[in-house]
Amino acid sequence: MDYSKSVIPSHLLADRGSNLVVINPGSGNVRIGLAQQDAPFSIPHCIARRTTGSNQSPRRNVQDQMLNSQVTTSQHAEREKAYDIIASLLKIPFLDEEVVNNSYSRKTGRVDVLSQQNSKKESALTWTDVSQQITDLPLPESSLEKNELLEGSDEGEKQQPQSSECRYREFVCGEEAMRISPTEPYCLRRPIRRGHFNISQHYSMQQVVEDIEAIWDWILIEKLHIPHSERNMYCALIVVPETFDNREIKEILSIVLRDLRFSSAVVHQEGLAAVFGNGLSTACVVNIGAQVTSVICVEDGVALPHTQITLRFGGEDVSRCLLWTQRHHQTWPPVRTDALTKPIDLLMLNRLKESYCQIYEGEVEAVGVVHSYEDGLPPGSHKTRLTALNVAPMGLFYPTLLVPDVYPPPPRSWFKDYEDMLEDTWHISDGSYPGVNNPLQMWDNYPYSSNQQKKEDNIGLAEAISKSILSTGRIDLQRKLFCSMQLIGGVALTTGLISAVEERVLHAIPSNEAIDTVEVLQSRTNPSFVAWRGGAILGVIDFVRDAWIHREDWIQNGIHIGGVRKYKDSYYLQAQPMCYINS
């Protein structure tokens, strides 16, 4: 039985969830669906726009491509060192160790027994057809006369007048955008990169916002079948990542209310939504996404912001590391595979990672199919032996193996907004918050600094979890959190990851700490969309909707200099992260 249906009566999901759209933008994919659905649509968060005109500069196929993407000598040395550390732990040969006469005692596991269930993932991807037929063009008079003659013929078949013209699609979204041939006149954009808006000198804030709006609007129309004319009958619940800054949350709200035309919206944070999605109240939420891993602790339904740690690596880095490992062992076929400039190659690598990568001791090998996608040519298939398939996912614990800093973070100056959403209004004491005598009482135990920076550490997953939990400072809470770790995100489905996290976290706890037990809780919902499911539950049970922002209020008052009403990001009461009060 679906857990959410056992907690919420099915008639509530059907009634209140029928007009509630839950949106969860991740670091690589966006999950959107109606709250009454069992699962959301998970769409790669990217858009390919048709390029026009001829520029003097070379045409970019990928908007956010970093020019200096080569691994430095020091990074390469650190990567090889990390490989050997992992090899020692997994009891496999070191990186450059030659096995002579099979003298090395191998404990080999073959995972090609999974080939039947992986057959779909092993099928070749196809290039996207970027043309569209325009059939509503007026026919010339000569064609109409010819058609009248055909209609009067004795063949008995009435042929209708037709005219079509083949044109390029103006934009393509989702996985289709990643499967466009580099020879086509399109440029791929990813509006969110490494947990933030992908602002750069080549990608302006206005372009990022326009692309997010276009992708979400396309999903609403093509997948959920909600046209513009009916949007005012729907509400939107946005589950935002912990990595988002105040201005990013504000822009997302403007997109949903102003551009997508929802009648009202509310924001919940991902960590808290994930806890609700699994029916918990206290947990250490470890979200391993496509490009970012974040850790945050939740106590009694309240996220503790000082425990948040952001790690700049995720599933896509594991996929790229898989490619590097195979090339080093010379098991990769001699084809040009580039996950950075050819998005279709990244799709293929993600499939291989999901099918074959797992964590346990001994050598893990498989026979898989590698596809090559050369410009303008049909896909090629290469059956090959894949080796050391347990090394790449161990990079989560030893991030120097992943070499994650391929894409630069956005300029931090962009986030110094002209108006802080968390400024002086927190110090009000006039009781103007409707229905609450003291609006700040619930946050008395959580000191706040509006200039607080989000923690970004260059450490492994186990150290981040240990550091996050220990930062709570209370032994009773620490013991509870160490036994209530929750892994979410697509990478959480990796076989063997749970036991690896438990083992590595236990070793990462300092010896002077009185902690001797750790446990990762089994997820009651698919880890890939448990945060989305938790957002749906929060939206359905929040039928009063005191914290919801209405479209008219946002457009008229919003956040602007001199406004008499301001919307605030209440970081601590995560069930009402966006509320407005009279200042």
N, C-alpha and C positions, 0 to 999 in steps of 0.2 A: 504494500500500500504506500502511495506517495505520502511522505511525512507531512507536507503542508496541508494535505486534505484531511489528515487525521487531527491536525491542530485546529484548522478553520473549517467549519461546516461547508460542505460542497456548495450549498445554495448561496453562501456569502461570496465564495470565489466566483460563482457564475454571475451573481448580480453586481457586486461591487467591482469585480475584476473585468467586466465586459467593456468598460469605457476607461480603463486605466492602462496606460502604456508605460512600461518600465524600461528605462534606458540605462545601460551600464557600459560606459566607454572604458575599455581597458587600454593597455599599452600597445597592443597590436590588433585586437579585434574589438568590435562593438557588439554588445548583445542587446537586442531589442525584441520585445514581445508584449502581448496583452497579459495582464496579471493572471487571467484565467487559464492561460496556456500551461502545459506541463513543462515546456522548455522553450527558451527564446531562439530567435534566429541569431546565429553567431556569424558575423560578416567581417572579413578583413577590412580594417578601418583605413581604406585608401581610395583614391579616385584618380583616374587617368583622364586628363583633359586634352582635347585636340589642339595641336599647335598650328598656328597660322602665320603666314608671312615668312620672310627670309631675314634672318639676323646675321650680323657679322660674326658673332660668337658661335661656337659649336653648340648644336642642339643638345639639350639635356633630356635624357630618357627618364631619369629619376631626379626629382626636384631637390631632395634632401641629401643627395650623394655627397659624401665628404671627399675632398680632393686628395688629402693625405691619408689614405686608408691603408697604407702599407705598415706591416708590423715592424717595429724598430728592433735593432739587434738586442737591446736589453730586454725588451718584451719577449723576444724569441727565446732568450736564455732562461728567463723566468718561467716561460711556458714549458720548456723541456724539464726544468727542475720540478715543477708541479706534477708533470706526467710521472716522473720517477718516484715521487712521494706516493702518488696514487697507486702506481704499480706495486710498490712494496706493501701497501695496505691490502690490495686485491690479490696479492700473490700471483702476479703475472710477470713476464719478462720486462726488464727496463726498456726504455725507448730504443736504445741502440744495441741491445743485447742480442747476439746471434745464438740461436739454438743449434748446437752441433750434435748430430746423431741422436736427437731427441733426448739428450741427457737431462734436460730440464723436465722435472715432473709436472706435467700439465694436468690441470683439472678443467676440462673443457665442457662447456655447455653450448649446445646448438639450439638456436631459437627459430630455425627455418621450419620447425613443425607448425608454426603459426601461419604458414603460407596461405592456407585456405581462407582464413579470416582476413588476411592481409592482401588478398588477391585484388580487391578493389583499389586499395591504396597503391598497389604496384602497377596499375594500369597507367599508361602514359597520359599526361595532361595534353590538352589540345590548345592550339592558338585561338584566341578570341576573334570572332568575326566582328569587325568594327564597322561594318556597313549596315545601313538600314534602307529599307525600301520605302520610297515615298509614292503612295498610290493615289493620292487625292489631287493630282495635277490635272488641269483641264486638257482635254484632247484637242488636237488641231482639227479643223473642219474636214480635211481630206480623210482623216481616220474615222470620223463620224459617218461620212458618206459610205465608206467601205463597210462599216459595221451594219449600216442599214441594208446594204446589198446582201450581206451574210444572213441577216435576220429573215430576208425574203427568200432565201434559197430553199430547195427541196430537202435538205439534209435533216430537217426536223429539230436541230439543236439550235437554241437561241444563244448566241455569244454576246456577252456583255462588253461594253467598251472598257478597255483597260489601258492605263498608262502608268508606268513606274519609272522611277529614277533612283539610282543607287547613290547614296550620300554617306559621308562619314558621320558616325554618332558624335555628338558634341562632347559627351563625357561618358565614361564607363566606371562603374563602382564595384567594390568588393573583389572577390577572387578573379572575376573576369578581367578586371583592370590589371591584375598581376600576370595575366596570361596573354597580354598584348605583345605581339612581336616587336622587337626594337626597330624593325624597318618601317613600322607604321608611324604616322605623324602624331604621336601622343607622348605626353609627359606624365609620369606617375608621381603622385603626391601623397604623403602620409601626414595628415594634419596633427597627429599626436606622436611624439617620439620620446622615448625614455621617460614616460610619465608626465610630460609637459607638452604644451603647445609647441609645435615644431617651428618656432620663429627663428629666422636666420636672414642673412643679407640677401639670400635668393628666394626667401619665402616670407612675405610680409604677414603681419597680424591680420590684416583685412582678408588676404587670400586664405589663411588658415580658417578663419571664421566662415567664409563663404563655402569652403570645401566641406567643413563639418555639416553645415546646413544642407548642402546638396546631397551628401551621403545619407543623412538621416531622412531627408524628404523622400529620396529614392526608395529607401527601405519601407517607409510608411505607406507609400503608394503601391510599390510592386510586391511587397511581401505581406503587409498587413491589410492592404486594400482600403486604406483610409485616405480619401481625397481631401483636398484643401477645404472644400465646401462643408465637410463634416467634422473638421478638427475642433470646432468650438464645442462639440459634444464629448470631447475626450480630455482627460487630465494626464499629466506626465509626471512620473516619479523618476528622478535622476539619481543613480547610485554612482557617486564620484569617487575616484581613487584618492587615497590619502596623499598622493604626491601633488595633487592640484593645489595651486595657490588661490588666494582670494579673487584676484582679477580673472583667473581662468573660470572659476565657479560663476562669477558674475556674467562673463561672456556666454557661458553655456546656458544660463537662465535666459539671457536675451535671445539666444538662438531659438530656444524652445517656445518662449512666450511671444516674442515679436515676429520671428521669421516663420516658424512652423505653425504658429497660430493656435496653440493649445489654450484651453480656457483657464487652466491653473496649473501650477507646478510646485513641487517640493523637492528638497535635496536631502539625501541620506549618504553617509559615508560608507565606503565599501567594507571596512573592517567590521563595523557594527551590523551591517546588513548580512554579512556572512555568518555572524554569530546567530542572528535570528533565523537564518536559513537552515541552520542545523539544530535549532531548538535549544540553544545554550544561552546563558546569561554572563558567564565569565570564561574567557579563553584567550590564548595568545594566537592571534591570527597571522599565519604566514602565507602571503599571497605571492605565488611564483608565476608571474605573467610572461608574456612574450618577450618583453624588453626590460622589465623592471621587477624586482622582488622587494616587497615591503613587509615589515613586521610591526605589529601594533597590539597592545594588550587592551582587553575590554574587561571591566569589572562591573558586575551587576547592571549590564546594559548601558554602560557609559565608557566610551573610549578614552584612554589616558594618553594625551598627546605627547607627553614627555617620554613615552616609551617607544615612539615611532622611530624606525630606522629604515632608510631606503637604500637598496643595493642596486647598482647600475648594471644588472645583468639579468637574463631570463632565458626562456626557451629558445629564442632565435640564436642566442650565443652558443647554446649547447649544440644546435644544428650546425652552425659554422665550425664548431670544434670537432664535430663528427667528421666533417669533410677534411679538416686538417689532419686528423688521426689516420684516416684511410690513405691520404696522399703520402704521409710519412711512411706508412707500411707498404706503400706501392700497391695497394689493392684497388685503388680507384682507377677506372678506365681512362685512357688518354683523351679526355674530352675537356672542353673549356667550360668549367662550372664556376660561376661567380654569383654568390648570394647577394652581393651588394648592388651590382649594376644590372643584374638579370633577376627580377623578382620571381619568375617562373622557376628558377633554380632553387630559390629559397623555399617555395612551396614543395618542391620535390624533396629537399633535405628535411623539411619538417615532417613529411610523411615517413621517411626512412627512420627518423628519430623516434616518432610515435610507434612505429611498428617493431623496432628491433632494440632500441636502447633500454637497458635495465641495469640494476645495481645488485651484484652479488659477487662473491669471491670466485676466482678462477677465470680462465679465458672464456669469453662469450663471443661466439662467432655465428655467422648466419650467411646463407646464400640469398642474395637479394637482387633486385633489378634496378639498375641505375639508368636514368634517361638523360639523353643529351638534347639540348634545344639550341641548335645553331640558327643564325639569322636566316629567315626565309625558307628553312628546310623543315620537312616533317620530323617529328621526334624520333630519336634513335634509342634502341633498347640494348642494354649491356648487362648480361647476367654475371655477377661477380661475387667473390667471397668478401664479406665485410668482417673485420676483426676488431678486437678491443672495444666492443660495443658498450662496455660498462665504464669506460674511462670518461667519455664526454659528460655524462650526467654527474659524475663526481666533481666536475668543475664547479658545481654549485657550492661546494665546500672549500675549493681551492681556486678562487676566481682568476688567478694569474694564468691558469690554463686556458681560460676563455678569451683573454685579451678583448674585453668588452668595449673599450672606449673608441669605437669606430666613428660614432656620431657625436659631435660636440653638443653640450647642453645649450639651451637657449640663453641669450644674454640676460643675466639676472636683473639688470637695470630696467628691463621691460616690466618686471613685476612690481616696481616701486610705483604703485598706482597713485593717481592724484588725490585719491581719497581712500583711507584705510577703512575697510568694512567693519573693523573691530575697534574703532577708536572710542572717543569719549562717552558714547552712549552707555557703555558698560558701567559708568560711574553714576548713573541716574539713581535717584532715591525717591522719586515722587509717586511711585506705585502706578505708573501709567500703563504698565503692561496689563492688558485686559484679563481679569480672572485670577491674577497672581498678586498677592500683597507685596512680596519682596522678590522681584524678578531675578535677583542675583544670588539668592540664598542657596540654591542648589549647586552653585559653583564655588562656594566659600572654601572648600577644601582643595581647590585646584588653582594655584596661583598662575596668573596669565601674564605673558609679556607679548605685546603686539608685535615686537620686532623679533620674536623667536624664529630661528631658522630651522628648517626641517633637517633632520640628521641624514647625512649621506656618508656612508662608511665604505672603505675599500677593504672589507673583511669578508670572510666566508659566511655561509648560511648558519652554521652551528654557532659561531661566535656572535652573530647578530641576534639570534634567538636568545641566547644566554644573557647578552648585554641588555636586551630589551626587558626581559623579565626581572633581572636583578635591579634594574633602575627603579622599580616600584618601591623598593626600600622596606618592605614589610615581609617578614619571613612567612607568615601565614598565607598571604596572597601569592608569594613566590612559589611556595610548594603547590598551591592549587593550580597556578598557571603552568608550571612545568609538567603537571599531569593532565593538562587540558590544552595541548597544542593542536591547532587546526590547520591543515594544509589545504589551500585552495589554489585555483588557477589550473590551466591545462597541464603544466609540468607535474602537478601533484598526482597525476595518473601514472607516472613512471613506476614500473614494477620494481619493488625493493627499496623505494625511496623512504617509506615510513620507517622501516627498521634502521636504515642508514642515518636518518635524522635523529632517532632516539639514541643510537650509539654515539654519534658525533657530538650531540648536545650534552650528553652525560660527561663526555671527556672535556668539553669546553667549560664546564662549571668550575670555577676556582676551588682548590682543595679546602680552602678555609670556609667555604659556604656549607651550611648544614642541609644540603640537598642530596639525596641519594636515589631518587626515583624520577623518571621522566616517562611520558607517554603521549603518543600522538593519537587523538581520537579519530575513529573511523567516521567518515563523512556520511550523513544520511542522504545527501543529495549529491548529484554529480559535481565534483569539485570545480569543473570548468565554469559552471554557472550558479554555484550556490549563493554568491552575493546577489545575483539577479533574482533568484528565488526568494531570498530574504527581503529584498526590496519590495517584491510583490506582496509578501505577507504583511510587511509594515504598512503598505498602502491600503490593503484591504481592512486591517483592523483599525486603522486611523480614520474612522468614518466621520469623526467630528471635523477634522481638517482645520484646526485652529492655526496651524503653521503654514498652511498652503498659501501661495502667492497667486493672486488673480491677475489675469492678463492686463486688464485696464489699469489696475494699480501700478503694475510694473512699468508699463509704457508711460503713464502720466507722471509717476513719482520716481521710480527706479533708484538708481544711485547716481547722483550728480551734485555738483557743487551748489550749495545754497538750498538744497531740497529740505522741506520740513519733515519728510519721512524718509528713513533710511532702512534698507534691508541689511540684516546682520548675519554673519556666519557664526552661530553659536556652536563653537567647536566641541563643547563638553556635553551638551544635551543632544546626542546624535539623532534622537528620534525627531528633533525639531531643529535641524541645522540652519534653516533659513526662516527667520521670522522678522516681522517689522513692528516697530513701536514708535509712538509719537515722541519726538525729542523736543 
